[in-house]
Amino acid sequence: MATCAILAEDLSRHFDGRIAVDRLSLEVSEGEVFGFLGPNGAGKTTTVRMLAGLLAPTGGRARIAGVDVIADPQRVRSLVGVLTESPGLYEKLSVWQNLKFYADLYRLAHSTQSLQIERYLKLFELWERCEDAVSTLSKGMKQKLALARALLHDPKVLFLDEPTAGLDPEAAKTVRELVAELSQERRTIFLCTHNLYEAEQLCDRIGLIKQRLLKVGTPTELKRELYGHQIVVDLKNPLESLDSQLDLPFIRELRVDQTRLFLSVENPQEQNPLLVRRLVELGAEIQFVREADRSLEDVYLQLMTSPLQKQRPFAPTEEVR
Amino acid sequence: MHRVWVVLLKEWREALKGGKILWVGTVALPMILLGASVYMMLSIGDLSALDDEDLRLVLHTLFSVFLLYFMLFPMIIPNAISVYAIMSEKEQKSLEPLLATPLQTWELFLAKVLSAVIPAVLITWTTFGVFVILVSRMLPAGVWAMIWQDFGVAALLTLVLFAPLASVFVTMTSMAIATRTSDARSAQLLSSFVVLPLALWALASIYQNALLQPANLLGLSLLLLGLDLLLLKISVKLFRREEILTRWR
């Protein structure tokens, strides 16, 4: 059974009366990649800071690998690695000196230090640049170096705050690949991101936050929970007043767009045959029946935007598989 | 103390690559003032022609000026280093990753203070040592013994008490200003005003022939000790992890 790497219970943080994080409760298992999504100011960074032992919560409690973040924040900081939004490297020092400084702060044994530094510099393809000043590195290289710094002491939990923000597509891809590699090593990764594609690609589960934790689940679960199974039916010819005639009780959110029908059902295995039969009875000539793939972006927007927008059953630009 | 030492070494590594302002503030200025002191001491003609009373008067005036120089070093040198120590972290956004390590904030604070105070005190002592060696070898026999007899206590008080306490005072004030300032130049400018009251006090003391009085130096040192303790209290609040993460801009 997987043990709990991150446990938060009613975790809250206020700043001068303003609520940054409100009663957040979640559990992340060991080896899980957990995505944390939310708009700017939603409380993602504050949550990371609380979980990583940098900021004290104003309410609730949290444990990292069993260690209480309020009672022993210093121990928590030795157990976690944090990649902050900006790399925060010492620009005038060399690549090696930057990592050596952090290795010393984590009190890695001298025999281990060089091995660890070399290992990560080679893994992140920075070995050739180890004597160069950080100021001479590209943005992507700096981000990789910051990631190496966060991993140097082999943390049990890795917090990544917007790891690809501000990177060009190629550098962002490299960083994503590195995160994917790390997830293969069964590290617990807590990934804050705005990038929904990134979250969908990398994360086992996703939490959506806007001061409060709105939803948690796998990307598939989130889509299902919000939209059910969405079926797209293509007809050969348009049918008159189909939306009023298609009166099956299990259909949710029906929309007809010329020769294409968009609808939601709870149980496609049982209900799709009934749907097809009814359509044929109504004189429809069916070309294709398939399940629409909601993107995580749809889920995100559904939860984050205003109640008016929530009512829209389908976005016209949705992707259809 | 291991992590204090680690941060301290990092500070010095960075400071050594810190550019002209740091070099001017820490090395060039002391060298210029040392050169001026030695030149003044040696350019006053034939000291052996003066009687004891006149000689004492001349030496008293000269040594007051030299002592003022050596009082300025521990005030000027830490200013540049301490402002840089905070501003460079802020500009590079390196504070959060640093605070995410097991480093405690008191360790960070102590390392930052020591990174400015140690060079300031060492440079002051070294330049004074060089001054003593040069002047004692170049002055006529017996004159240096007279100087040391009359001003030795004042010199020791300046070096052993005033220099460290003034360095700590300037360092903590400059750091406090830097934590609340968003650019290095403003921080540098504002913190340079910190030196003024002390420098003016010292200058005024020369004219009242009071600078070399051990009692005055002791009093000033005690005042600085009080100010240092007050600043320490303020700095403890400024260097709380939350304060650094949320209010340092």
Chai-1 contact restraints between the chains, C-beta under 6 A:
chainA,res_idxA,chainB,res_idxB,connection_type,confidence,min_distance_angstrom,max_distance_angstrom,comment,restraint_id
A,A52,B,A100,contact,1.0,0.0,6.0,A-B,restraint_1
A,L54,B,L99,contact,1.0,0.0,6.0,A-B,restraint_2
A,L54,B,A100,contact,1.0,0.0,6.0,A-B,restraint_3
A,L55,B,E242,contact,1.0,0.0,6.0,A-B,restraint_4
A,Q74,B,P102,contact,1.0,0.0,6.0,A-B,restraint_5
A,R77,B,P102,contact,1.0,0.0,6.0,A-B,restraint_6
A,S78,B,P102,contact,1.0,0.0,6.0,A-B,restraint_7
A,V82,B,A100,contact,1.0,0.0,6.0,A-B,restraint_8
A,T84,B,E96,contact,1.0,0.0,6.0,A-B,restraint_9
A,T84,B,P97,contact,1.0,0.0,6.0,A-B,restraint_10
A,S86,B,K93,contact,1.0,0.0,6.0,A-B,restraint_11
A,G88,B,K93,contact,1.0,0.0,6.0,A-B,restraint_12
A,G88,B,S94,contact,1.0,0.0,6.0,A-B,restraint_13
A,G88,B,E96,contact,1.0,0.0,6.0,A-B,restraint_14
A,G88,B,P97,contact,1.0,0.0,6.0,A-B,restraint_15
A,E91,B,Q92,contact,1.0,0.0,6.0,A-B,restraint_16
A,K92,B,E14,contact,1.0,0.0,6.0,A-B,restraint_17
A,K92,B,K17,contact,1.0,0.0,6.0,A-B,restraint_18
A,F101,B,K10,contact,1.0,0.0,6.0,A-B,restraint_19
A,D104,B,V6,contact,1.0,0.0,6.0,A-B,restraint_20
A,L105,B,R3,contact,1.0,0.0,6.0,A-B,restraint_21
A,L105,B,V6,contact,1.0,0.0,6.0,A-B,restraint_22
A,L105,B,T101,contact,1.0,0.0,6.0,A-B,restraint_23
A,L105,B,L103,contact,1.0,0.0,6.0,A-B,restraint_24
